Amino acid sequence: MQFIKMHGLGNDYVYINAFQQHVDDPAALARTLADRHFGIGGDGLILVLPPQQGVDAHVRMRMFNADGSEAEMCGNGVRCVCKLAYDHQITPDIRRHNPMRIQTGAGVLELRYQVGPSGCVERVTVDMGRPVLDPHRIGVDVAGVDRIIDHPAMQLLALPGELWATSMRNGSVEDAMTCVGMGNPHVVFFCKSVMDVPLETVGPAIEHAPIFPHRINVHFAQVHGCGELTMRTWERGSGITLACGTGAAAVCTAAALTGRCGRDLLAHLPGGDLELRWDEPSDHVFMTGPAVELFTGTWHPR
């Protein structure tokens, strides 16, 4: 099986051109390939396929986390799908389409790409769509929440007190969390120091908290000024990642709604920077960042 290893700000996946190859069990394959010791290594597996019949799109992506669970969308991953489709000319006419329309589990997204001097895609702007603030649509069990603040940002005071007291104190994490849907579920916490948050401990605890029956992506954000912040992520099904595009869009939304930042934001992630803009007329969040191909290879199933 031929594969391509790609990343967006260090959020790395193994990509399979499923226009040409068939994958029988992508969940099992994701677990195998994502293993950084016995596989290729990555945050998961992404299949690039023809769109489903009747869907107005040029290509389709399916993404599987390192644990084999299928996720709706990945902002960094979808930028790389755009690059793969263009650079490898996945269909004869694909290079005529800018924006490119990509079908995902969160719907069809439009991506505008920039081609560099080498003739390959270097940067991509993704229309991430409208953020969702309704907790029921995000997948929050409101019955388990301690109390809800009457605020348009849907801040929920919810985490068990014992977890909060023992794990959050060092990072001066605020006890309100903002839940945002960006095609997949996110919870955002603001704090004074993202580096002091014990992400490896609180990340999985929050991901699997009873109030999130379908699990959730967890983000901590430290605001530096009106248009700049640093964030760290525990990704549902993958653990600590160097970047999360949908998460950055969720953090942008939460920061603007709570008055910490404006609608234009530069987000610093461990793997690099993303530019975010929450467009007021359309209510859509736009994310711009790089897409990088690392290497290609052949996987020989055992």
Beta strands, then each sheet from edge to edge (+ up, - down):
strand 1: 2-8
strand 2: 11-17
strand 3: 44-49
strand 4: 59-65
strand 5: 70-71
strand 6: 100-104
strand 7: 107-115
strand 8: 121-127
strand 9: 147-148
strand 10: 155-157
strand 11: 173-181
strand 12: 185-191
strand 13: 217-225
strand 14: 228-235
strand 15: 239-241
strand 16: 264-269
strand 17: 272-278
strand 18: 285-290
strand 19: 292-298
sheet 1: 5+ 4- 3+ 2+ 1- 19+
sheet 2: 5+ 4- 6- 7+ 8- 18+ 17- 16+ 14+ 13- 12- 11+ 10- 9+
sheet 3: 5+ 4- 6- 7+ 8- 18+ 17- 16+ 14+ 15-
end
